[in-house]
Amino acid sequence: MTQVVMLGSGTSQGIPVIGCHCGVCSSSDPRNRRTRASVYLRLGDRGVVIDTATEFRLQCVANEIERLDAVLFTHAHADHVHGLDDVRRFNHLQGARIPCYGSAETMGALRRKFDYIFRETQAGGGKPDVAFVEVEGPFELFGRAVVPLPVMHGELVVYGYRIGGFAYVSDASEIPPATMGMLEGLDTLVLNALRHEPHATHLSLGEALGVIERLGPRRAFLTHLSHDVEHAATEATLPAHVRLGYDGLRFEVAD
């Protein structure tokens, strides 16, 4: 079984949004409190995270994540990568370098954003010990086939990932036909659904439901949710096999 923990389910600002007093940002329902989108996978005795979100340290503490063996990056936008420095704690715990996978464009952007990782610097303070690995197609990770899923994030090509019957697509506004083919036969799909209204760089709730209907996974969870999406009220309108994700959600996917 692949064990999955949704570390974060929110969009780039997180929820509550600074200075906002709307019903969602003021909600007492903990499912409406959303850190930036990220997911953790337990593959046997190995731990893999998709994106090191801004609150990565807090997400790991909250969910008792104590092992990390690899990072898969969807793209290099701030909300998906700014927790990278906290990978260094896992270097200390495990005494090993941690590989990070992503497209050539993503890896290049991360080298620029986190240039101190690769420069000679004074002792003290610490920095992550990582190896950047550029990937274009399927590769093997801990005995599992990992399939990068190119999707459009506005005009930017970013990745989702598929491992066995599980797929994660956090930042799509459009899924090309070739990638739709890669998403057939899923057990569980995690897909972004930013808000009810259309958006230039993300699927709306209605668009996400249309993708799910075409693909026909056994179940789907929605993520990268804004403060326009109130958990209980929105979930009550969804098909039975589609649920809203939330921070701390745990589930298993058969291998």
Secondary structure by P-SEA (a helix, b strand, c coil): cbbbbcccccccccccccccccccccccccccccccbbbbbbcccbbbbcccccaaaaaaaaaccccccbbbbcccccccccccccaaaaaaaccbbbbbbbcaaaaaaaaaaaccccccccccccccbbbbbbbccccccccbbbbbbbbbcccbbbbbbbcccbbbbcccccccaaaaaaaccccbbbbbbcccccccccccaaaaaaaaaaacccbbbbcccccccccaaaaaaccccbbbbcccccccccc
